[in-house]
Amino acid sequence: MDYVQLGRTGLNVSRVVLGTMNFGPQTDEADSHAIMDQALEAGINFFDTANVYGWGANKGRTEEIIGSWFAQGGGRRDKTVLATKVYGNMSAEGAPWPNEDKLSALNIRRAAEASLKRLGTDYIDLYQFHHIDRSTPWEEIWQAIDVLIQQGKILYAGSSNFPGWAIARANETAARRGSVGLVSEQCLYNLAERRAEMEVIPAAQAYGLGVVPWSPLQGGLLGGVLRKEREGGGSRSLSGRSKDVLSDGAQRAQVQAYEDLCEKHGLEPGDVGLAWLLTRPGVTGPIVGPRTAEQLESAVRAVDLDLSGEFLGTLDEIFPGPGPAPEAFAW
C-alpha cells in the first residue's frame, strides 16, 4: 500500500480511505470488525466516519462499532488515522433542539465530546465539518476548534462538501487568527462527476488541502452496472442520481463505452474508476465504503493498477472534464 502526506500535515495516510457508512445499517458489528482488521492487514490506515452514521434512531452507531473495535486492543487505535465529522442533527427524530446541529461553538464542543465517547478514544486525528454552515462566523468556528486542539482532543480540521469560495474564506480567516485552518476537503468526485475540478480542487491545492473523494464510483454507476444488468444481477447500490443517468440514452451510451473500454483491456470497471482518481492532481485517496470483505479486496487491487497515458486519454474522451478555470470558460 502506498502512503502520502495528508495535505500540509505530517500525517502519512494510505491511498485508499476506508469509509464506514455501511457499518451498522448494512454490515453488522462482527463483519464490520472483520473488514477493519482486513483493512489494516492490507495497509489501509485512514478510516473515515461521521457522528450521524447509523442514521435515524441509530445515529452514532457506526462510531460505536469503531469504538468497540478499538477496544479489542492490538494497537488498533495507534495504527489508525481516524477521521469523523460534525454538523448533522443528532436528534433521534424530528427537528433538533437549538445548538444540536451545525457548527456553533457549543455544538462543536458537545459533538466532539460525544464522538470521543462513542469512539472510545481520547483524540480524533481529523475532525471534519460535514457541510458548510452559512450562519456561524468562521471566527467562532475556529475559536472552538483551537480549544479542542489545545486540549489534545483533535489534531486537525477538515471540510466536506465545501465550495471553493468557502475553503478560501475558512483558511483566510484561520490565517488571520494564527490558526492551522483546513487541511483536507472531502468532496464528490469521480469520472462521471468532475465539477470539483472547476473550483474545489484548485482551491484545495492552493491552500494545501488534501482531497479525499467520496462516491468514487458514482453510487455504483462506474462499477460495471450495465454488465450486471445484462447478467440479471442488477445493482442495489445504485443511487437515484445514477438511475437517472441510465435512463438517459446519451449518458447510458457513455457508461457503455466505459465498460467496453475496460473489457477490451481486461480490467474491472470499479478498479479503473478508483485507479483513475489516484492519478488526479491533489487527490490523497478515494473513500471506499465496503459492505463485504470482497468489496474491500477490489479497492486494494486498484492501488496497484497502472493506467497508461493512452488509456487515461480515452477516459477523458468518454468522460470529459470541465477544463481548467478560468481558461476553459473564457470568451
DAHUVEN-V621905 format. One record per helix or strand of 3 or more residues. SS is the DSSP state (alpha for helix, beta for strand). FROM is the first residue (numbers start at 0). LEN is the number of residues. If there is no record, write none. Layout:
ss->{SS,SS}
from->{FROM,FROM}
len->{LEN,LEN}
This chain:
ss->{beta,beta,beta,alpha,beta,alpha,alpha,alpha,beta,alpha,beta,alpha,beta,alpha,beta,alpha,alpha,beta,alpha,alpha,alpha,alpha,alpha,beta,alpha,alpha,alpha}
from->{2,11,15,28,45,55,60,75,80,104,123,137,153,163,181,194,199,209,217,224,239,248,268,285,292,308,326}
len->{3,3,4,13,3,3,10,4,6,15,6,13,7,14,7,3,7,5,3,6,7,16,10,3,11,10,3}
